[in-house]
Structures are given as C-alpha cells and as structure tokens.
C-alpha cells in the first residue's frame, strides 16, 4: 500500500520506474526455451517474494550490499529498453523473456506493445515465481506465448519461512490454473525445436525437502495434468545468505533428487527436463558483469 508512482519503494524494493537490472542473451534456460542462439532475457530488479536462498539475490532483494536501492541503478527508459532488446533480436535471437516480472506488470505490456510498434513480434516468455494475481495472468492472454512459472511449495509454513508469503501455495496454484486454461499441456515448437507457444512448469528441489517436492508433483498431477511440461531442477546451491541455515546450507544429495525424479515418473509426467547434479555449478549469475552469465 505504498505510492510507488511517487517514488516510494514497495515490498518488492523498487518504485514504479523501468527497474531493469540486465538485458542480455541467456543460453541456460530449458533447451526449448533458449534454443540454439539463446533468449533475450529482461531481468527486472526487486521481487515480490523474499526467498532466502535466491540465486539472483544480487538483484532480487531490491537493494545493493551498500544499501543503495536497485531502483536507482536502472538506466533504462522504455525507449532504451526497447533499443537494447531490438539490438539482440537483430542478431537472430527469436524470444524475449521477462524474468521476475510480477511487480512490474505494466512495464511488460508497454515493452511488448513497443516492440510490436517497431514491427517486432518475438516469442514472449513470462518467467515468473507464480506469485501472481489471476486477473494479471488473464490480461496477458494474447500477449504472452510461453508461460514459464515456478511452483515452489504446497506447505504454507514453508512458504512463509523461506519466501515470506504463507499464502503462496494457493495464490500460485490459482495462477497456474489460469496459465493452463490459456495454454493447456501442449508445448508447440518450430522445426528447430524452439518453443513458440505453451507452458513449462519449473520446480527446484531443495535439500532436506524431498517430501515437499513430491507433494508439489502430486498436486500438479491432480490439479492440472501429468501431461504438462515439467522442468525438475537440481541446480540448487547455497548462497552466502543461507550459509548458516540448518537445512539450506548444502547442495542437494544425489539420492534426494533421484527420489523426486522417481516420484515424477510414477505419477506419469512424460514431458519435460531433468538436470545433471553438476548443474549446481553451472547456473550462477554475476549481475555485477554486463553479461551476468558470461565466463
């Protein structure tokens, strides 16, 4: 209930400006999302959740380590953002992803409309933690080609402790159902295997929480369909933020991940991706660099 239009910072840590931390090519999404050339990802600053283990914590917290607001680091106007995106699309990249978009929802619509006015119609990807209002997801019908949502928890207590939102399970499931209404289970790809329309649900397996991950899969199977495309991730790594946490201060054990994969197969999920255990060393962005995922 703050006035972000007048420069006040919301729970998300940003005001109402074009708060973008990075616009870059990212080749580390699911194969059907990144394709051969990668996706042009727009990483927004701040977040409407407070996941204590967030791998993007450099930008999601809303503030830099020195206390400076990330809202002040954004050099982008709408025109500047459109120009940066267009320059990447001109290289042959076909998709634009909006990462952590929920708290800057109007900006996404402005960017999509702006690209269309420039004669550009990239594949649009809504890469969200799923803490979204159903009304917002409904407004995106016809504007978003690929929904790429997380489903983190079924346990409200865990959601409150780890992400600061005890109502996450119910809110996220309602949002997922609206995405599913729009897209269904079919992920449509072009002749190169690049996804052009559909939905992929992500779940990150957390150390010490095998049963919670299994409950997530059971709920998805029951409430949506085991036919949905699922990305089951093993890439968790403990950031400095959780180095003293009794559960989250280590990487995932192989047996933990394999146990969840076994449950996924038992439930009948048949489309999607699993990860190698070594993935925890691969997906570590550094947002102090111009290319956060570069070597």
Secondary structure in CASP SS format (residue, H / E / C, confidence):
PFRMAT SS
TARGET T0000
AUTHOR 0000-0000-0000
METHOD secondary structure of the structure
MODEL  1
X C 1.00
X C 1.00
X C 1.00
X H 1.00
X H 1.00
X H 1.00
X C 1.00
X C 1.00
X C 1.00
X C 1.00
X C 1.00
X C 1.00
X C 1.00
X C 1.00
X C 1.00
X C 1.00
X C 1.00
X C 1.00
X C 1.00
X E 1.00
X E 1.00
X E 1.00
X E 1.00
X E 1.00
X E 1.00
X E 1.00
X C 1.00
X C 1.00
X C 1.00
X C 1.00
X H 1.00
X H 1.00
X H 1.00
X H 1.00
X C 1.00
X C 1.00
X C 1.00
X C 1.00
X E 1.00
X E 1.00
X E 1.00
X E 1.00
X E 1.00
X E 1.00
X C 1.00
X C 1.00
X C 1.00
X C 1.00
X C 1.00
X C 1.00
X C 1.00
X C 1.00
X C 1.00
X C 1.00
X C 1.00
X C 1.00
X H 1.00
X H 1.00
X H 1.00
X H 1.00
X C 1.00
X C 1.00
X E 1.00
X C 1.00
X C 1.00
X C 1.00
X C 1.00
X C 1.00
X E 1.00
X H 1.00
X H 1.00
X H 1.00
X C 1.00
X C 1.00
X C 1.00
X C 1.00
X C 1.00
X H 1.00
X H 1.00
X H 1.00
X H 1.00
X H 1.00
X H 1.00
X H 1.00
X H 1.00
X H 1.00
X H 1.00
X H 1.00
X H 1.00
X C 1.00
X C 1.00
X C 1.00
X C 1.00
X C 1.00
X E 1.00
X E 1.00
X E 1.00
X E 1.00
X E 1.00
X C 1.00
X C 1.00
X H 1.00
X H 1.00
X H 1.00
X H 1.00
X H 1.00
X H 1.00
X H 1.00
X H 1.00
X H 1.00
X H 1.00
X H 1.00
X H 1.00
X H 1.00
X H 1.00
X H 1.00
X H 1.00
X C 1.00
X C 1.00
X C 1.00
X C 1.00
X C 1.00
X E 1.00
X E 1.00
X E 1.00
X E 1.00
X E 1.00
X E 1.00
X C 1.00
X C 1.00
X C 1.00
X C 1.00
X C 1.00
X H 1.00
X H 1.00
X H 1.00
X H 1.00
X H 1.00
X H 1.00
X C 1.00
X C 1.00
X C 1.00
X C 1.00
X C 1.00
X C 1.00
X E 1.00
X E 1.00
X E 1.00
X E 1.00
X E 1.00
X C 1.00
X C 1.00
X C 1.00
X C 1.00
X C 1.00
X H 1.00
X H 1.00
X H 1.00
X H 1.00
X H 1.00
X H 1.00
X H 1.00
X H 1.00
X C 1.00
X C 1.00
X C 1.00
X C 1.00
X H 1.00
X H 1.00
X H 1.00
X H 1.00
X H 1.00
X H 1.00
X H 1.00
X H 1.00
X H 1.00
X H 1.00
X H 1.00
X H 1.00
X H 1.00
X H 1.00
X H 1.00
X H 1.00
X C 1.00
X C 1.00
X C 1.00
X C 1.00
X E 1.00
X E 1.00
X C 1.00
X C 1.00
X C 1.00
X C 1.00
X C 1.00
X E 1.00
X E 1.00
X E 1.00
X E 1.00
X E 1.00
X E 1.00
X E 1.00
X E 1.00
X E 1.00
X E 1.00
X C 1.00
X C 1.00
X C 1.00
X C 1.00
X C 1.00
X H 1.00
X H 1.00
X H 1.00
X H 1.00
X H 1.00
X H 1.00
X H 1.00
X H 1.00
X H 1.00
X H 1.00
X H 1.00
X H 1.00
X H 1.00
X H 1.00
X C 1.00
X C 1.00
X C 1.00
X C 1.00
X C 1.00
X E 1.00
X E 1.00
X E 1.00
X E 1.00
X E 1.00
X C 1.00
X C 1.00
X C 1.00
X C 1.00
X C 1.00
X C 1.00
X H 1.00
X H 1.00
X H 1.00
X C 1.00
X C 1.00
X C 1.00
X C 1.00
X C 1.00
X C 1.00
X C 1.00
X C 1.00
X C 1.00
X C 1.00
X C 1.00
X H 1.00
X H 1.00
X H 1.00
X H 1.00
X H 1.00
X H 1.00
X H 1.00
X H 1.00
X H 1.00
X H 1.00
X H 1.00
X H 1.00
X H 1.00
X C 1.00
X C 1.00
X C 1.00
X C 1.00
X E 1.00
X E 1.00
X E 1.00
X E 1.00
X C 1.00
X C 1.00
X H 1.00
X H 1.00
X H 1.00
X H 1.00
X H 1.00
X C 1.00
X C 1.00
X C 1.00
X C 1.00
X C 1.00
X C 1.00
X C 1.00
X C 1.00
X C 1.00
X C 1.00
X C 1.00
X C 1.00
X C 1.00
X C 1.00
END
